[in-house]
Amino acid sequence: MKMSFMTGSLASSLLLATTLSSVHAADMTFERALKADAEPQNWILHHQNYAAHRYSRLNEINQTTIKNLRVAWTVALGGFQSGGRYESGNLEVTPIVEDGMMYVTDGWGSVYGMDIKNGRKADIKWKMDPGTDRAWAGDVACCGVNNRGVALWKDKIVSVGLDGRLFLINKATGEMIWERKVAEPALGETITAAPLVVRDKAIVGSAGGEFGIRGYLDGTDLNTGKAAWRTFTIPGKGEPGNETWKDGKDHWMHGGASVWVTPTYDAALDTFYVGVGNAGPDYDPEFRPGDNKWAASVLAIAPEDGKIRWGFQYTPNDPYDYDEISEHPLIDAKVNGQDRKLVTHGARNGFYYVLDRTNGTFVNGKQYIDKLTWTTGLDPKTGLPLEYDPKKDVQDYVMGSHGTRAKPLSNVKCPTTTGGKNWEPAAFNPDLNLMYLPTAEGCNMLEMQIHADFADQGGTVKPRDRFTGGSGKAAGDVTGAIKALDPVTGELKATARWNYPNWSGILATSGNLIFAGWIDGEFKAYDGKTLQEVWSFNTGCGIKAPPVSYSINGKQYISVAAGPFFLGTKPPELKNYTTCSMIYTFTL
């Protein structure tokens, strides 16, 4: 199968019709964003390019030179201040690097502008602290205090705060130019994803599905700081899809379907692709009969006005908390001899999906996780689970794999509730024609609890009350792996395994290497074809952030943030580990 690498040339006709205001040579323009691949010395988009390939064309660090890779510099960030239920913020940031400057965030959304030109240290030039009320916002955050990074626009930086604010910042000084309140934490809404900037629109989504929010995507006009549009991920009354919430009590109003990962974007189609979270309550599907669109789905949306062009739902009436918020890489390939524009997804439910990104039709799906028990497979025509019955309001899937009101405790089901793959980004090497998925291998049980209505529906539950309808129970150890797949067929080509889940994400390089971190502090490089380990370094800090690569004065560097907060119970081997807050950078 022949692959073609997506570049800005695909959008030439669109660019001719696009008018942008005059900007300085070093400013971040739409044209420059489309051609991010032409700047391998920089990392100017969250996912490296709009297609989310997370692939560096630099190859000074390769299979021959990797043995000489060493620490170049480290720098400590903040984020340890008390914050309600959480002592510190996670480091899940993807650094943005532009012409010798690095822009990173800590878990509380403070932005750091660092001069890294001399290659031996990071000189923090400025820090923008948004002044978030940490105890208040930390208690609202569903699943940790997170911030995944910033975006560039003209000579500015666009960032977000956990408490729902969007900021425009002077790139040279760190001075805040304006802020806009997008989300409402009083209702359980937060923002954790790095913004997607398309032309002059900054696009973010609302997290907080476990607190009974109604998810949405939101566009801000960066020229004015005003709202441009808002699109809810759960259709309202009279909108297509609302009929899939069949409870008769308007439970869609608190149905979750949150968004907390940066979308991908195709300029030729002028469409972005965003993964959508689980329905709420997570484990009580009898509370919300019907397919519950567009939870556990991907939506294709117009960036200018927020209109939904199509949607595909991975797990209708999802009873497992298999939200599908993670990135959706874009590739072009021949399928059965025909050129196709494809959007791919390593799903939390354990399957790798390939869809036609022009219309959302199912192309291919294949199990990538070692053990999967909640369904016997996917329908080859529709891509829906084989047990899915459109005549049923509450789906059974494999009997016993989830709790019911009659039998609350489920059997052991695989993959775990956290999924075969969670938010951690994949990477794609177009030269090797391989997609790399960071995975978790394991199983658990679910215990369903009957959930009450919200106060505005005659019940006792209020916004910001926990809204899961049950809990997960461990069933053996959970280990990790990196899987190299054929990006069209999903065929497994190679596997690398480790003792812990991969919660960091992947970097691929043209040196035929991939890089990934692990929660025990190991930072490793692997052969891009065989996934044999070729280098490692223990940072002493668990890693939950994806690496990036860039060059300064022709010298290649690899940087990664280290310092997660452990949710739930730590693995016994890591019981004495404490969190940290560091950026590690490596070079030859």
RASUL-V120372 format. One record per pair of residues at least 24 apart in sequence whose ideal C-beta (glycine too) atoms are under 6 Angstrom apart, sorted by the first residue. I is the first residue (numbers start at 0). J is the second residue. Records with the same first field share a line. If there is no record, write none. Layout:
BEGIN
I: J, J
END
This chain:
BEGIN
0: 332, 333, 487
1: 333
2: 332, 429, 432
3: 331
4: 429
5: 50, 329
6: 36
7: 33, 34
9: 267
10: 266, 267
13: 266
22: 153
26: 153, 154
27: 151, 152, 153
29: 198
33: 266
40: 549, 550
41: 96, 97, 549
42: 96, 547, 549
43: 97, 151
45: 93, 148, 193, 261
49: 264
50: 263, 329
51: 263, 326, 328
52: 427
53: 424, 426, 506
54: 428, 507
55: 508, 548
56: 509
57: 548, 550, 555
58: 509, 510
59: 555
60: 510, 555
61: 510
62: 511
64: 587
65: 524, 533, 534
67: 587
68: 534, 585
70: 585
71: 584, 585, 586
72: 119, 120, 121, 584
73: 581, 583
74: 121, 582
75: 581
76: 105, 580
77: 105, 109
78: 105, 106, 107, 580
80: 133
82: 133, 137, 144
83: 134, 137, 138
84: 138
85: 137, 144
87: 564, 578
88: 144
89: 143, 145, 563, 564
90: 544, 560, 562, 580
91: 145, 147, 543, 544
92: 147, 148, 544, 560
93: 148, 545
94: 547, 558
95: 149
96: 549
99: 551
102: 149
104: 146, 148
106: 144, 145, 146
107: 131
108: 146, 160, 161
110: 158
112: 173
116: 551
118: 551
125: 173
127: 168, 173
129: 160
131: 160, 161, 162
136: 161, 162, 184
139: 184, 189
140: 189
141: 207, 209
143: 564, 566
145: 191
147: 192, 193
148: 193
150: 193, 194, 196
152: 196, 221
157: 194, 201
159: 190, 203
161: 189
163: 188, 190
165: 219
177: 224
179: 219, 224
181: 217
186: 462
187: 212, 462, 463
188: 212
191: 259
192: 259, 260, 261
193: 261
195: 261, 262
197: 264, 302
200: 227, 302
204: 258
205: 257
206: 257, 259
207: 257
208: 255, 257, 276, 277, 279
209: 466, 467
210: 463, 466
211: 253, 279, 462, 466
213: 252
214: 256, 257, 258
218: 305
228: 304, 305
230: 305
232: 256, 275, 293
240: 292
243: 289, 290, 291, 292
244: 289
245: 288, 289, 392
246: 287, 288
248: 456
250: 287
253: 453
254: 278, 279
255: 279
256: 294
259: 324
260: 324, 325, 326, 422
263: 327, 329
265: 329
270: 299, 308
271: 300, 302
272: 297, 299, 327, 342
273: 298
274: 323, 324, 325
276: 322, 324
277: 317, 320, 322
278: 317
279: 466
280: 450, 466, 467, 468
281: 320, 467, 468
282: 445, 447, 468, 469
283: 447, 450, 468
284: 316, 318, 393
285: 393, 404
286: 450
288: 392, 393
289: 392
290: 315, 316
291: 316
295: 321, 322, 323
297: 327
309: 358, 359
311: 354, 359
313: 346
314: 348
316: 394
318: 401
320: 416
321: 347, 348
323: 347
325: 422
326: 424
328: 427
330: 486
332: 487
345: 420, 425, 436
347: 418
349: 414, 419
351: 484, 489
365: 489
367: 482
368: 414, 419
369: 440
370: 413
371: 413
372: 412, 413
373: 397, 400, 412
401: 445
402: 445, 446, 447
404: 449
407: 446, 447
408: 446
409: 444, 445
411: 442, 444, 474
413: 442
415: 441, 443, 477
416: 443, 471
423: 502, 503, 504
424: 504, 545
425: 505
426: 505, 506, 507
428: 507, 527
431: 527
433: 483
434: 484, 486
435: 481, 483, 505, 513
436: 482
437: 481, 501, 504, 505
438: 480, 482
439: 477, 479, 500
440: 478, 480
441: 477
442: 474
443: 471, 472, 473, 474
444: 472, 474
445: 469, 471
446: 470
483: 530
493: 529, 530
495: 525, 530
502: 543
503: 542, 543, 544, 545
504: 545
506: 546
508: 548
514: 546, 557
516: 542, 559
538: 583
540: 579, 581
556: 584, 586
557: 585
558: 584
559: 583
END
